[in-house]
Amino acid sequence: MIKFGIIKEGKVPTDERVPLTPKQIARLIETKKEGKFIVQRSEVRRIKDAEYEALNIEMADDVSGADVLLGVKEVPESQLVQGKTHLFFSHTIKMQPYNKKLLRAVLDKNVRLIDWECLRDGLGRRVIGFGRYAGIVGTYNAFRAYGMKHKTYALKKAHDCEDRKEMEAQLDQVSLPNLKILLTGRGKVAKGAMEVLDLMGIKKVGIREYIRNGFDEPVYCQITFTEYFKPKDQGGFDVKEFYAHPERFKSDFMRFAKCSDVLIAGHYWDSKSPFLFTREDARSASFNISLVADISCDIDGPIASTIRPSTIADPFYGYDPLAEKEVAFDAEGAITVMAVDNLPCELPRDASHDFGEMFISTVLPSFLNGDKKDILKKATIAQDGKITDYYAYLREWVND
């Protein structure tokens, strides 16, 4: 029977999340066929060691004897266990330079690295991640920023709330004018954002109505890449052509920017794709967006006002479109930006539960059935001291 070890998070700044909660592990242990589990003691988790111990879950300072080690963020090189299977978000598949040394250490220690981000179903869709809670917290932060910017109400930081329930109770204080809110994306991030918007009773409207009409209440409109990009040749939008040749397309975002007050960015963006709006666009007199909650957080990318990531401790800054520089988040004429790049960390209990449920339903079966669908195999970046064929493009980079 496979033994899974839940490791303590070693990356700095520390992460309070965990791959499986105490109740989830206890539930798996009860079945007596879903594997064995051991949890490494940690002083940094939001879910405390005592909560695992209360459910009689095995705890230890050293869990290197487990067969599979489960973490969340990058594992420090010194904490990688020789010859073991590790699962964590490695942030290496885009050849991120700051994690090249980590990938080299993975190879040197013959670690089998399975990246959570690479676990996908037969249709290529990710099966596990924290996207939903990024959308939930990012949208909450958008309304927190709005209240602070206009000094109309004050919401508690999500990170200072015990859980999602307490955070949602804060939204009762929100009082909004007739805002037009634009939401980009159709995936888990956008769906998480919609949970908050719908909870607040903000009406969803169609694109044509959103662009043409005024409203006597706050509304939101959801768009995706087929609406904010268009072919350069003015022909019809061919999705297959876009994926193959994004350079043949250009932004059509300004038709939304002219009539929107708030942008909640929950889209996926490829570096080969056009920008949604440029710095020149943001300087236009017709550009109306004054607050951007950039959940996607691509720095110096598709959203010109996102010039750096922000932090949970200091989540908001301003972007002066005329001077093209950072200013105070509430400065006159500034676009207020929320670009926290680790949003799920603000609700670690709820985000961990959500992640654990996905692990149990979509990832754990592959460990128990011999990986019949090759889900684990295709998500394995490194094994036996080598980069796997699925990620062969990393070989030259990691050794450079």
N, C-alpha and C positions, 0 to 999 in steps of 0.2 A: 504494500500500500504506500502511495506517495505521501511524503511528509512535507508540508508547506511551512515555511518560516516567514513570519511577518517581521521585517526588519525595522529598526528605528531609523528615522530620517536623519541623515548626516549632513545634508547640504546646508550651507549658511547663505542667506537667512533661513531659519528653520521653517519647516512646513508642518502644520498641525494635523494633516489628514492621515488616513490609514487605508489600506486596500480592503480590509474586512473589519466590521464592527464586532463587538463581543457577542451580541445576539445572533449575528449571522454565523459566526464560527460555532457557537453552541448548537445552532440548528443543524449545521453540517455534521457535527460530531454525533448528534442523536441518530443520524441515519446509519452510522457505522459502516458506510461504504463510500463515503465521499472524500476520503483522505484523512490524514492526521494533521494536526496544527500545533504550532508552538509560536509564541509571541515574545519578541525581544523587549525587555523592559526599556521604557523611554520616559524621559522627563519633559518632552516637548509636545506630545500629542494633546489635543483637546480632549480626547477620550482617554481617561487615566488608566494606569495599570490596575488600579483597584477594581475598575469596572470589568476587566477581563477576569481578574482573580475571583470576583464575586460569582462568576459563572463556571468556576473550576476549570478554566482554560490554562493549559500548561504555559508557564512563563520561565524565561531564562535570560541571563545577561549575554549569553553566546548562543546563537541559533545556527551556527555554521554547519551543524550536523544534519540540517534539513536538506531534502533533495532539491527543493525549489524555493528560492528566496524572493518574496514579494515586497516591493517598495513603491513609492510614488515618484519622487523627484530623482535626479541623478545621484548615483551612489558615489561618494568620494573614492578616489582610486585606492586609497589605503584600506577601505572597507570592503572592497570586492573580495569574494571568497574563491580561492583557486579551484578551478574545475567545476564550479557549480553553475546551475541555471539561475539567472537573475531576470526578473521582470521589473522594468521601471521606464519612465519617460526619459530616454537618453538624449533627446534633442541633438541627434547626429545625422539624421537622414537628409537634411538639407545642407550638409557639410558645414555646420555651425563651427566656426574656428575655435570658440571658447571650450568646446568639448572634444577637440581632436586628441588631447592628451588622455582623456578618459577612454576613448575608443582604443587607443594604443594599449592602455593598461588592461582593457578587456581582452585584447589579443594576447598580451604577454602572460596573462593569468589563465588562459584557456577557458575563459568564461563563456557560457552560452548566453548571449544577450538577446532576449525577446523584448521588443519595444511595444508598450501598450498601444502607441499610436499606429502601429503597423498591423494590428490584429483586425482583419477584415473578413466579411462574409463572401459568398460566391459572386456577389454583384459588385464587390470592391468597396462596400460601405463599412466604415468603422463600426466595430461592435462594442467598444468600450471607451469611455472618456469622461471628462468633466464638463463637456460643453454645455449641458443643460444648466448647470449651476453657474457657469460663467454668464450665461444669458440672464438668469434670475438676478444675480447680484449686480451685474452691470447695469441692468435696467433700474433696479432700486437706486443705484448710485447716480443715475441720470436725474432722478427726481430729487435726490438729496442735494445734488449740485444746483439744480434749478432753485430750490428754496434758499440755499446759501447765496447764490448769485443775486437774487432779487430781494433777499432778506424778508421773505414772506412766511417761512416756517423753518424749523430746524429738526432734522431727523438724526437719530442715533446712528453711528457707524454700524454697518452690518456685522463687522468683526467684533463689536462690543455686545452684540446680541447673543443670547444663549443658543438660539436656534432660529430656523426659518420662521417659526410661528411668532416669535417675539419681533423679528424684523418686519413681518407683514403687518403686525399691529401698529407699527410706526407709520405706515402709509395712511392711517386714518387722519393724520394731521395735514395731509397734502391738500392744498387748495390751488387749482390751476385755472388760468384764463383759457380762452379758446385756442389752445395750441394745436398746431398741425405737426404730428410726430411721424417721422419716416423711419421704418425698420427695414434693413437690408438682410437678405439671407432666407433660406428655407430649411436649414438643418437644425441640429439639436440646440445650438446657441439661440437661434431665432425663436424656436419653440419655447425655450426657457424664458426669453424676453416676453413672449406673448402671454405666458402664465401670469406675469406681473401686470401687464397692461390690461388683461381681461379681469384680473382680480380687482383692479381699480375701477372697473366699469368704463374704461375708455373705449369708445366705439371704433370698430374697424370699418373702413370704407374702401371702395374700389379706386383704382388708379385714375380713371377719367374723372370721377366725382371729386377726388382729392385735389387734382390739379386745377379743375375749373371752378370749384365752389368755395365759398366761405361757410363757416359753421358757427353755431351758437353754443358749442361745447367742445372740449378737447376730442380729437380724433387721431387715429393712426392708420397708416397705409403700409402694407408689406410689399416689397419689390425684390426681384432677383436679377441676375446678370442679364437676362433677356430683355429686361426693361431699362436697365441703366447703361447698357452698351448697345451699339448699333453698328452694322457693317459700314465700312468707309465708302463702299460703292453704292450705298442706298438701296441695296436689294433686300430681300427677306432675311430674317435671322435664321441661320442654319447652325444648330447646336453642335453638330459634328465638326463643322468647319471652324467654329469658335475654339473647340478643344484642340484641334489640330493646328490652327493658325490664328491665335489671338491677336497677332500683329495686324490682321486685316480689319480689326474693329476699333472703334473709338468711343469715347464717353458720350452718353446722352443724359448725364446726371443733372445738368443745369436746369432742366425743365422741372425737376423736383426741388432743387436747391432754391429756386426762386420763390417757392410757395411754402417751404418748410421752416419751422422754428427750431425743431430738435431732430437730430439724427442719432439713431441707435444702430451702430454698425455691427451686424452679426454674421456677415458674409464670409465665405472663404475666398481668398484672393491668391492667384498665381502671379509670380513676379513677371511673367511674360505678358500678362494682361494689361490693358490700359489702366490709367488711374481713374478713380471716380471723379475727383476734382483736384485741380492743380492749384498752386499758389496764385497763379494769375486769375483763375476762376474765383478764388476766395476774395480777391481784391475788387471784383466786379460790384458795381452799385446794386445790381439785382440779386446778389447772393444774400439770402435771408437767414441762413442757419446761424444761430448764436450759441448753440450748445451741442457738442458731439460726445456721445458715449461710445468710444471706439473699443468695443469688446474684442474685435479681431486683432487690433493693436499691431499693425504692420508699420514699423518705424520708417519714416521717409518713403512711404509707399503710396497707396492709392488715395489716402485721405491726407491732404496737404497740411492740415492743422496738427496732425499727430507727429510731432517732431522728436518725442522721446517717450518711453514708458513712464508711467507714474507709479506710486506705491500705495499700499494699504494705509500706511501712516500719513501720506500726503498725496491724496488721490487726484487732485484737480490742479490744473494750471491754465493760463490763458495764452492764446496765440493771436498776436497782432498781425492781421493780414496785410496791412500797409507796410509795416516795418519788417515783416517776415521774421519775427522773433518772439521769444517767450516773454510774457508779462504776467501780472497778477490775474488769477482766474476771474476776478470780478471787475477787471479794468474796463473802462468805457471803450466800446467798440471792439472788444476782444471776443474771440470765439472761446468759450469755456470748454476745456478738454478733460475728459476722464479716460485715461488710457492705462489702467491697472492691468498688468499682464498675468496676474495670478489670482484672479477674482474668486475662484472656488474656495481659496484659502480663507475667505472671510466667513464662510459658513462651513467649517470643517466637519462638523458632526453630520449635517444633512448631506453634504457632498460625498462624504465617505460612505454613508448608507447607500446612496444612489449608485456609486461606483461598485460597491460590493455586490449589489443585486445584479448588476450587469456581468460581473465576474462569474457569479454562480450560474447564471443562465446561459452565457455565451462563451466563456473561456474555460471554466473548470471542466465541462464535458470533454473537451479536446484532450485534456490531460488523462482523463479516465477511460477514453475509448481508443487510445493509441493514435490520436490525432487523425482520425479517418478522413477529414476534409482538408488536411494540411494547413489548418488555420495557424497553428503554432510554427510550423515549418516556414511558411511564407512571411512570418513576422520575425524570424530569427535573423538578426543582422550579422552576428558572429558566432562561430562554433569551432572548437578544436584549434584555436589559435589563428583562424582564418576568417576573412569576410566571406559570407555566403554568396552564391551566384545571384541571388535575388537583389543583392546590394553591391554588385561588382563595381559599380561606378565609384564606390567609396575607397577602393583599394589604393589607387594612386594617391588620392587625397590624404589618406591617413598615414601613408608612408613618406609623404613629401616633407 
